[in-house]
Amino acid sequence: MSKKNTKYIFVTGGVTSSLGKGIVSASLGLLLKSRGFNVTIQKLDPYINIDPGTLNPYEHGECYVTEDGAETDLDLGHYERYLDAPTSQNNNVTTGKIYQTVIEKERKGDFLGKTVQVIPHITNEIKRRIKILSKQNYDIIITEIGGTVGDIESLPYIETVRQLKWELGERNSMVIHLTLLPYLASSGELKTKPSQHSVRQLMESGIMADVLVCRTEHKIPKDQRAKLAQFCNVALENVIECKDLETIYEVPMYLQKQNFDDVVLKELDLKSDKTADLKDWKNFLKKFQNPKKTVEIALVGKYISLQDSYISIAEAFKHAGADLETEVKVRWVYSGDITEENIKDTLKGVNGILVAPGFGDRGIEGKVLTAKYARENKIPMLGICLGMQIMTVEFARNVLGHTKANSMEFDTATPDPVISLMEEQKNVVDKGGTMRLGAWKCSLKNGSKLFDIYGSKNISERHRHRYEFNSDYLQEFEKNGFLATGTNPETGLVEALELPDHPFYVGVQYHPEYKSTVATPHPLFRAFIKACEKK
């Protein structure tokens, strides 16, 4: 079987950051996949961190984890949710990774005494990372370049795109430039000038945009569209409008109406007899926008002022909620504000509670109070990662009578470390990329809630943590009714705990939200929302 001729799409951004390059890339990926092409999407991030694993979520939003254990940008979550296909460590590259690799090669003497420079050494490494995915026989690789054209950090990536466009030859690659058309209320018009400057800046780097995707609050008048085409050197039909919509899940259809997929296939000289079939996607959207029931769930966390910190959880609620034709209203609750005096008012009227993942000791006691409140008042509760550990600490303190029980993450001197550091973590000094990461097996107990939810004994879920349930306390927990219903088959480590005499009180050490997509809502979120409906 001969190797496919992989085509490359580069997505750049101009004028301002946070325009939604990830959503546009994911939407395009979905459209091309539905036309019969094998597509993947990668993200090039211009920051010098090796990965976002050590970043505070307030810096960059959620850190997304792939099956193979890479800590990546949250945009990879969008790619997986839209394409319903897993990504890998090769789908996210940072400047830190690029420079680290080049410097390691230099130390080994790989460059044979040459002066190591941005061109060709850094750009060659970026090229290698872009092309590495082509070994998996993809028809099309979409590469999203983080940041904004003109940023000093993005220059090596833009230069690499220029070189690649030339090397790959005609019709084998293209550039989509996402830009902003600001609306001036005083004059009542959209302004094209910032986009013109942005395209010009791209041209100064030797790159001509093939397609212009314009983020806008209003429809683009015909004359403005013609002006953009003329001044930005793109065909009129290649000026695509991307208006602000009610939900990000409307974007694929909005772009499809403008023949975005046809425009791209024409630029890449690709043909498809298959029309984009978005029937299932439209069905999801219809149910999402026309719910028959509503539940309100309190998401208790410490990064709630930037909701991107929990974006996979919020999206998992949408997928499972739409599947059940239920609107999930999220009440964002900062755990640091919760006290014994105000918890009743803070959580009044919620149908369920989710205690979110996180690191560090800030806001922990508020989470412990939340777990106690949910357990005692029979409110459905799901604890994810740190959330499960919080449920463990609360149960040890208030049911088992270990009043000073804690996690060793928060108190190394606790007499009852019900959550302790994993054995292999005890000598770890580096914080980055050293946790238990990626997909791990979990064996579920017959007859447990989780066994019923998954409909299977053996499952695999993604992890991101350093501390574990201390198995020395397992017998005591089970004797008092908090059962370990999920364990790792190889290590015996506890993966999940549940209270059988409670409507829904489940804690999982893993992150189910990472595996939820539009096409396959996660069964655990589905079951949790169903329990909240009963409440």
LUMROPA-491769 format. One record per residue (C-alpha): residue number from 1; x, y, z. Coordinates in nm, 2 decimals, padded with zeros to 4 digits. Example, Ala and Ser with C-alpha at 12.3 -4.5 7.8 and 13.67 -1.06 7.14 Angstrom:
2
resi, X, Y, Z
1, 01.23, -00.45, 00.78
2, 01.37, -00.11, 00.71
// end
This chain:
535
resi, X, Y, Z
1, 00.00, 00.00, 00.00
2, 00.15, 00.33, -00.11
3, 00.18, 00.61, 00.14
4, -00.08, 00.89, 00.11
5, 00.02, 01.24, 00.00
6, -00.07, 01.42, 00.33
7, -00.21, 01.77, 00.28
8, -00.14, 02.05, 00.54
9, -00.36, 02.33, 00.66
10, -00.21, 02.60, 00.88
11, -00.44, 02.82, 01.09
12, -00.30, 03.15, 01.21
13, -00.46, 03.43, 01.40
14, -00.44, 03.81, 01.38
15, -00.55, 04.13, 01.55
16, -00.61, 03.97, 01.89
17, -00.57, 03.64, 02.07
18, -00.87, 03.42, 02.19
19, -01.06, 03.46, 01.86
20, -01.14, 03.09, 01.86
21, -00.88, 02.93, 01.63
22, -00.93, 02.60, 01.82
23, -01.30, 02.60, 01.76
24, -01.26, 02.69, 01.39
25, -00.99, 02.42, 01.35
26, -01.21, 02.16, 01.52
27, -01.51, 02.26, 01.32
28, -01.31, 02.23, 00.99
29, -01.18, 01.90, 01.11
30, -01.54, 01.77, 01.17
31, -01.65, 01.89, 00.82
32, -01.36, 01.73, 00.65
33, -01.40, 01.41, 00.85
34, -01.77, 01.39, 00.75
35, -01.66, 01.43, 00.39
36, -01.46, 01.10, 00.42
37, -01.11, 01.23, 00.50
38, -00.88, 01.10, 00.77
39, -00.81, 01.42, 00.97
40, -00.61, 01.52, 01.28
41, -00.54, 01.86, 01.44
42, -00.23, 01.97, 01.62
43, -00.15, 02.28, 01.82
44, 00.18, 02.47, 01.83
45, 00.21, 02.68, 02.14
46, 00.47, 02.96, 02.15
47, 00.54, 02.96, 02.52
48, 00.87, 02.83, 02.67
49, 00.71, 02.60, 02.92
50, 00.77, 02.24, 02.81
51, 00.40, 02.18, 02.86
52, 00.11, 02.34, 03.05
53, 00.13, 02.09, 03.33
54, 00.29, 02.33, 03.58
55, 00.08, 02.63, 03.48
56, -00.18, 02.77, 03.71
57, -00.52, 02.73, 03.53
58, -00.56, 03.11, 03.55
59, -00.26, 03.14, 03.31
60, -00.39, 02.91, 03.04
61, -00.71, 02.75, 03.14
62, -00.74, 02.37, 03.19
63, -00.45, 02.14, 03.13
64, -00.59, 01.86, 02.90
65, -00.44, 01.50, 02.93
66, -00.42, 01.27, 02.63
67, -00.45, 00.89, 02.63
68, -00.07, 00.85, 02.61
69, -00.02, 01.08, 02.91
70, 00.08, 01.41, 02.76
71, -00.02, 01.73, 02.95
72, -00.15, 01.96, 02.67
73, -00.33, 02.27, 02.58
74, -00.71, 02.28, 02.63
75, -00.77, 02.31, 02.26
76, -00.68, 01.94, 02.22
77, -01.00, 01.88, 02.42
78, -01.20, 02.07, 02.16
79, -01.03, 01.86, 01.88
80, -01.12, 01.53, 02.05
81, -01.48, 01.65, 02.14
82, -01.54, 01.75, 01.77
83, -01.36, 01.47, 01.59
84, -01.45, 01.19, 01.84
85, -01.09, 01.06, 01.81
86, -00.80, 01.06, 02.06
87, -00.50, 01.29, 02.02
88, -00.15, 01.22, 02.14
89, 00.17, 01.39, 02.26
90, 00.25, 01.46, 01.90
91, -00.06, 01.68, 01.87
92, 00.07, 01.96, 02.10
93, 00.42, 02.11, 02.07
94, 00.56, 02.41, 02.27
95, 00.85, 02.63, 02.20
96, 01.00, 02.48, 02.52
97, 00.99, 02.13, 02.37
98, 01.14, 02.25, 02.05
99, 01.43, 02.43, 02.22
100, 01.48, 02.15, 02.47
101, 01.52, 01.89, 02.18
102, 01.76, 02.11, 01.98
103, 01.97, 02.19, 02.29
104, 01.99, 01.82, 02.38
105, 02.10, 01.74, 02.02
106, 02.36, 02.01, 02.04
107, 02.50, 01.87, 02.36
108, 02.53, 01.52, 02.20
109, 02.72, 01.67, 01.91
110, 02.45, 01.60, 01.65
111, 02.52, 01.92, 01.47
112, 02.89, 01.84, 01.40
113, 03.04, 02.16, 01.52
114, 02.79, 02.39, 01.34
115, 02.66, 02.72, 01.49
116, 02.31, 02.63, 01.62
117, 02.06, 02.90, 01.50
118, 01.69, 02.97, 01.48
119, 01.71, 02.90, 01.10
120, 01.77, 02.62, 01.02
121, 01.79, 02.43, 01.34
122, 01.48, 02.55, 01.53
123, 01.27, 02.57, 01.22
124, 01.38, 02.22, 01.11
125, 01.27, 02.08, 01.45
126, 00.93, 02.26, 01.42
127, 00.90, 02.11, 01.07
128, 00.98, 01.76, 01.20
129, 00.72, 01.80, 01.47
130, 00.45, 01.91, 01.22
131, 00.53, 01.62, 00.98
132, 00.56, 01.35, 01.24
133, 00.18, 01.29, 01.23
134, 00.19, 01.22, 00.86
135, 00.35, 00.88, 00.95
136, 00.00, 00.78, 01.07
137, -00.14, 00.81, 00.71
138, -00.36, 01.11, 00.77
139, -00.51, 01.27, 00.45
140, -00.51, 01.61, 00.61
141, -00.32, 01.76, 00.91
142, -00.46, 02.09, 01.05
143, -00.19, 02.28, 01.24
144, -00.31, 02.56, 01.47
145, -00.04, 02.81, 01.55
146, -00.10, 02.97, 01.89
147, -00.07, 03.34, 01.96
148, -00.11, 03.63, 01.71
149, 00.08, 03.71, 01.39
150, 00.34, 03.97, 01.49
151, 00.41, 03.83, 01.83
152, 00.79, 03.79, 01.88
153, 00.73, 03.43, 02.01
154, 00.54, 03.32, 01.70
155, 00.81, 03.43, 01.44
156, 00.99, 03.09, 01.42
157, 00.65, 02.91, 01.36
158, 00.55, 03.16, 01.09
159, 00.89, 03.12, 00.92
160, 00.85, 02.74, 00.93
161, 00.51, 02.77, 00.76
162, 00.67, 02.98, 00.49
163, 00.94, 02.72, 00.43
164, 00.69, 02.43, 00.44
165, 00.45, 02.59, 00.19
166, 00.75, 02.63, -00.05
167, 00.88, 02.28, 00.01
168, 00.54, 02.10, -00.01
169, 00.46, 02.25, -00.35
170, 00.14, 02.38, -00.50
171, -00.19, 02.26, -00.37
172, -00.04, 02.05, -00.09
173, -00.08, 02.31, 00.19
174, -00.28, 02.62, 00.26
175, -00.30, 02.90, 00.52
176, -00.63, 03.00, 00.69
177, -00.60, 03.33, 00.87
178, -00.85, 03.40, 01.15
179, -00.90, 03.77, 01.22
180, -01.13, 04.02, 01.39
181, -01.36, 04.27, 01.24
182, -01.43, 04.52, 01.52
183, -01.77, 04.69, 01.53
184, -01.78, 05.06, 01.60
185, -02.11, 05.14, 01.76
186, -02.06, 05.52, 01.71
187, -02.05, 05.49, 01.33
188, -02.25, 05.16, 01.32
189, -02.00, 04.98, 01.10
190, -01.76, 04.69, 01.09
191, -01.39, 04.80, 01.04
192, -01.17, 04.60, 00.80
193, -00.85, 04.79, 00.86
194, -00.71, 04.58, 01.15
195, -00.76, 04.27, 00.93
196, -00.58, 04.43, 00.64
197, -00.28, 04.52, 00.86
198, -00.28, 04.16, 01.00
199, -00.27, 04.01, 00.65
200, 00.00, 04.25, 00.55
201, 00.21, 04.15, 00.85
202, 00.17, 03.79, 00.74
203, 00.28, 03.88, 00.38
204, 00.58, 04.06, 00.52
205, 00.68, 03.72, 00.66
206, 00.64, 03.57, 00.31
207, 00.30, 03.41, 00.36
208, -00.01, 03.47, 00.16
209, -00.34, 03.38, 00.33
210, -00.55, 03.15, 00.12
211, -00.87, 03.19, 00.32
212, -00.98, 03.46, 00.56
213, -01.21, 03.37, 00.85
214, -01.35, 03.68, 01.01
215, -01.48, 03.68, 01.37
216, -01.76, 03.94, 01.39
217, -02.05, 04.04, 01.60
218, -02.26, 04.13, 01.30
219, -02.31, 04.00, 00.94
220, -02.05, 04.13, 00.70
221, -02.21, 04.35, 00.43
222, -02.13, 04.25, 00.06
223, -01.92, 04.56, 00.00
224, -01.70, 04.50, 00.32
225, -01.65, 04.14, 00.21
226, -01.54, 04.25, -00.14
227, -01.31, 04.51, 00.02
228, -01.15, 04.23, 00.24
229, -01.10, 04.01, -00.07
230, -00.94, 04.29, -00.27
231, -00.71, 04.43, 00.00
232, -00.61, 04.09, 00.15
233, -00.55, 03.91, -00.18
234, -00.81, 03.63, -00.13
235, -01.09, 03.51, -00.36
236, -01.43, 03.66, -00.26
237, -01.57, 03.31, -00.18
238, -01.27, 03.25, 00.05
239, -01.38, 03.53, 00.28
240, -01.57, 03.34, 00.55
241, -01.78, 03.50, 00.82
242, -01.77, 03.36, 01.17
243, -02.03, 03.54, 01.37
244, -02.08, 03.52, 01.74
245, -02.32, 03.23, 01.81
246, -02.52, 03.10, 02.10
247, -02.30, 02.80, 02.14
248, -01.96, 02.68, 02.00
249, -02.15, 02.37, 01.87
250, -02.33, 02.58, 01.61
251, -02.00, 02.68, 01.44
252, -01.96, 02.37, 01.21
253, -02.30, 02.43, 01.05
254, -02.25, 02.80, 01.02
255, -01.92, 02.75, 00.84
256, -02.08, 02.47, 00.63
257, -02.35, 02.70, 00.50
258, -02.07, 02.92, 00.35
259, -01.91, 02.61, 00.18
260, -01.61, 02.63, 00.40
261, -01.52, 02.26, 00.34
262, -01.56, 02.30, -00.04
263, -01.33, 02.61, -00.04
264, -01.06, 02.42, 00.16
265, -01.09, 02.11, -00.06
266, -01.06, 02.32, -00.38
267, -00.75, 02.50, -00.24
268, -00.59, 02.16, -00.16
269, -00.70, 02.01, -00.49
270, -00.89, 01.73, -00.32
271, -01.22, 01.58, -00.43
272, -01.49, 01.41, -00.24
273, -01.82, 01.26, -00.36
274, -01.95, 01.26, 00.00
275, -02.15, 01.55, 00.13
276, -02.08, 01.65, 00.49
277, -02.34, 01.45, 00.69
278, -02.39, 01.63, 01.02
279, -02.72, 01.45, 01.10
280, -02.60, 01.33, 01.44
281, -02.44, 01.66, 01.52
282, -02.76, 01.85, 01.44
283, -02.96, 01.60, 01.65
284, -02.73, 01.67, 01.94
285, -02.77, 02.04, 01.89
286, -03.15, 02.02, 01.87
287, -03.17, 01.83, 02.20
288, -02.91, 02.06, 02.36
289, -03.11, 02.37, 02.26
290, -03.45, 02.23, 02.34
291, -03.42, 02.06, 02.68
292, -03.73, 01.91, 02.84
293, -03.59, 01.92, 03.20
294, -03.35, 02.14, 03.40
295, -03.11, 02.05, 03.68
296, -02.87, 02.28, 03.87
297, -02.54, 02.14, 03.97
298, -02.29, 02.32, 04.20
299, -01.94, 02.29, 04.07
300, -01.72, 02.35, 04.38
301, -01.36, 02.44, 04.29
302, -01.09, 02.70, 04.35
303, -01.04, 02.83, 04.00
304, -01.40, 02.92, 03.92
305, -01.34, 03.28, 03.82
306, -01.19, 03.15, 03.50
307, -01.44, 02.89, 03.38
308, -01.19, 02.76, 03.12
309, -01.02, 02.60, 03.41
310, -01.29, 02.33, 03.41
311, -01.39, 02.34, 03.05
312, -01.39, 01.96, 02.99
313, -01.63, 01.92, 03.29
314, -01.86, 02.19, 03.16
315, -01.86, 02.04, 02.81
316, -01.92, 01.69, 02.95
317, -02.23, 01.82, 03.13
318, -02.35, 01.96, 02.79
319, -02.29, 01.63, 02.61
320, -02.46, 01.41, 02.87
321, -02.73, 01.67, 02.94
322, -02.83, 01.69, 02.57
323, -02.84, 01.31, 02.55
324, -03.09, 01.31, 02.84
325, -03.27, 01.62, 02.70
326, -03.18, 01.80, 03.02
327, -03.03, 02.15, 03.06
328, -02.75, 02.15, 03.31
329, -02.72, 02.48, 03.48
330, -02.38, 02.51, 03.66
331, -02.36, 02.71, 03.98
332, -01.99, 02.81, 04.01
333, -01.89, 02.80, 04.37
334, -01.55, 02.91, 04.51
335, -01.46, 02.65, 04.77
336, -01.25, 02.91, 04.97
337, -01.58, 03.10, 05.05
338, -01.76, 02.80, 05.20
339, -01.80, 02.80, 05.58
340, -02.01, 02.60, 05.82
341, -02.23, 02.91, 05.87
342, -02.30, 02.98, 05.50
343, -02.29, 02.63, 05.33
344, -02.66, 02.58, 05.35
345, -02.74, 02.91, 05.18
346, -02.45, 02.86, 04.93
347, -02.57, 02.53, 04.81
348, -02.95, 02.59, 04.86
349, -03.16, 02.45, 04.58
350, -02.89, 02.26, 04.39
351, -02.98, 01.91, 04.25
352, -02.63, 01.79, 04.27
353, -02.27, 01.88, 04.36
354, -01.94, 01.81, 04.17
355, -01.62, 01.86, 04.37
356, -01.36, 01.95, 04.11
357, -01.00, 01.85, 04.06
358, -00.71, 02.08, 04.16
359, -00.38, 02.11, 04.34
360, -00.26, 02.29, 04.66
361, -00.42, 02.35, 04.99
362, -00.62, 02.67, 04.92
363, -01.00, 02.62, 04.96
364, -00.96, 02.26, 05.08
365, -01.16, 02.29, 05.40
366, -01.45, 02.43, 05.20
367, -01.45, 02.12, 04.98
368, -01.44, 01.90, 05.29
369, -01.75, 02.08, 05.43
370, -01.92, 02.03, 05.09
371, -01.86, 01.66, 05.09
372, -02.00, 01.63, 05.44
373, -02.31, 01.84, 05.34
374, -02.37, 01.62, 05.03
375, -02.32, 01.29, 05.22
376, -02.55, 01.39, 05.52
377, -02.82, 01.55, 05.31
378, -02.83, 01.28, 05.05
379, -02.75, 01.52, 04.76
380, -02.60, 01.35, 04.46
381, -02.23, 01.41, 04.45
382, -01.95, 01.33, 04.21
383, -01.59, 01.38, 04.32
384, -01.32, 01.39, 04.05
385, -00.95, 01.33, 04.13
386, -00.89, 01.57, 04.42
387, -01.27, 01.55, 04.47
388, -01.25, 01.18, 04.55
389, -00.96, 01.25, 04.79
390, -01.17, 01.51, 04.97
391, -01.45, 01.26, 05.01
392, -01.20, 01.02, 05.16
393, -01.07, 01.28, 05.41
394, -01.42, 01.39, 05.51
395, -01.53, 01.03, 05.57
396, -01.22, 00.95, 05.78
397, -01.28, 01.26, 06.00
398, -01.65, 01.25, 06.05
399, -01.74, 00.88, 06.02
400, -01.43, 00.69, 06.12
401, -01.34, 00.95, 06.40
402, -00.99, 01.03, 06.27
403, -01.04, 01.40, 06.34
404, -00.70, 01.50, 06.21
405, -00.71, 01.28, 05.89
406, -00.58, 01.46, 05.59
407, -00.39, 01.42, 05.26
408, -00.01, 01.43, 05.28
409, -00.04, 01.69, 05.00
410, -00.18, 01.94, 05.26
411, -00.03, 01.81, 05.59
412, 00.28, 01.59, 05.59
413, 00.26, 01.55, 05.97
414, -00.10, 01.42, 05.98
415, -00.14, 01.12, 06.21
416, -00.39, 00.97, 05.96
417, -00.26, 01.01, 05.60
418, -00.57, 00.86, 05.43
419, -00.43, 01.01, 05.11
420, -00.06, 00.95, 05.07
421, 00.22, 01.00, 04.82
422, 00.26, 00.71, 04.57
423, 00.57, 00.51, 04.64
424, 00.74, 00.59, 04.31
425, 00.67, 00.96, 04.37
426, 00.87, 00.99, 04.70
427, 01.20, 01.07, 04.54
428, 01.06, 01.29, 04.25
429, 01.21, 01.64, 04.25
430, 01.09, 01.77, 03.91
431, 00.72, 01.88, 03.91
432, 00.67, 01.88, 03.53
433, 00.54, 01.56, 03.36
434, 00.62, 01.34, 03.66
435, 00.26, 01.26, 03.78
436, 00.06, 00.95, 03.71
437, -00.06, 01.05, 03.36
438, -00.27, 00.91, 03.08
439, -00.49, 00.61, 03.04
440, -00.48, 00.34, 03.31
441, -00.69, 00.03, 03.36
442, -00.95, 00.00, 03.62
443, -01.14, -00.31, 03.74
444, -01.50, -00.25, 03.87
445, -01.67, -00.46, 04.13
446, -01.97, -00.66, 04.02
447, -02.30, -00.52, 04.16
448, -02.15, -00.17, 04.22
449, -02.31, 00.15, 04.09
450, -02.01, 00.20, 03.87
451, -02.03, -00.15, 03.72
452, -02.40, -00.07, 03.63
453, -02.30, 00.27, 03.49
454, -02.03, 00.14, 03.26
455, -02.19, -00.19, 03.19
456, -01.85, -00.35, 03.20
457, -01.60, -00.49, 03.45
458, -01.28, -00.36, 03.28
459, -01.25, 00.01, 03.19
460, -00.97, 00.25, 03.10
461, -00.96, 00.62, 03.21
462, -00.72, 00.90, 03.21
463, -00.53, 01.02, 03.52
464, -00.34, 01.32, 03.64
465, -00.23, 01.30, 04.00
466, 00.05, 01.24, 04.24
467, -00.13, 01.12, 04.56
468, -00.34, 00.81, 04.61
469, -00.58, 00.65, 04.85
470, -00.38, 00.49, 05.13
471, -00.48, 00.12, 05.12
472, -00.38, 00.08, 05.49
473, -00.72, 00.23, 05.57
474, -00.92, 00.03, 05.31
475, -01.06, -00.23, 05.55
476, -01.18, 00.04, 05.79
477, -01.35, 00.24, 05.51
478, -01.53, -00.07, 05.37
479, -01.64, -00.19, 05.72
480, -01.81, 00.15, 05.76
481, -01.98, 00.14, 05.42
482, -01.76, 00.35, 05.19
483, -01.67, 00.09, 04.94
484, -01.37, 00.07, 04.70
485, -01.56, -00.03, 04.38
486, -01.28, 00.04, 04.13
487, -00.92, -00.07, 04.16
488, -00.62, -00.09, 03.93
489, -00.58, -00.46, 03.83
490, -00.19, -00.44, 03.84
491, -00.12, -00.23, 04.15
492, -00.44, -00.28, 04.35
493, -00.45, 00.10, 04.40
494, -00.80, 00.24, 04.47
495, -00.95, 00.41, 04.17
496, -01.31, 00.47, 04.29
497, -01.52, 00.48, 04.60
498, -01.90, 00.49, 04.65
499, -02.16, 00.49, 04.92
500, -02.43, 00.22, 04.84
501, -02.69, 00.37, 05.08
502, -02.69, 00.71, 04.91
503, -02.87, 00.83, 04.59
504, -02.53, 00.90, 04.43
505, -02.21, 00.95, 04.62
506, -01.92, 00.85, 04.39
507, -01.56, 00.96, 04.39
508, -01.32, 00.86, 04.11
509, -00.94, 00.91, 04.11
510, -00.94, 00.95, 03.73
511, -01.08, 01.22, 03.50
512, -01.39, 01.10, 03.31
513, -01.44, 01.44, 03.16
514, -01.15, 01.40, 02.92
515, -01.32, 01.11, 02.73
516, -01.66, 01.28, 02.68
517, -01.74, 01.38, 02.33
518, -02.04, 01.50, 02.14
519, -02.08, 01.16, 01.97
520, -02.01, 00.96, 02.29
521, -02.12, 01.14, 02.61
522, -01.95, 00.99, 02.92
523, -02.17, 00.73, 03.10
524, -02.06, 00.86, 03.44
525, -02.18, 01.21, 03.37
526, -02.50, 01.07, 03.23
527, -02.56, 00.87, 03.54
528, -02.48, 01.16, 03.77
529, -02.72, 01.40, 03.58
530, -02.99, 01.13, 03.60
531, -02.94, 01.11, 03.98
532, -02.97, 01.49, 04.00
533, -03.30, 01.48, 03.80
534, -03.44, 01.25, 04.07
535, -03.33, 01.49, 04.34
// end
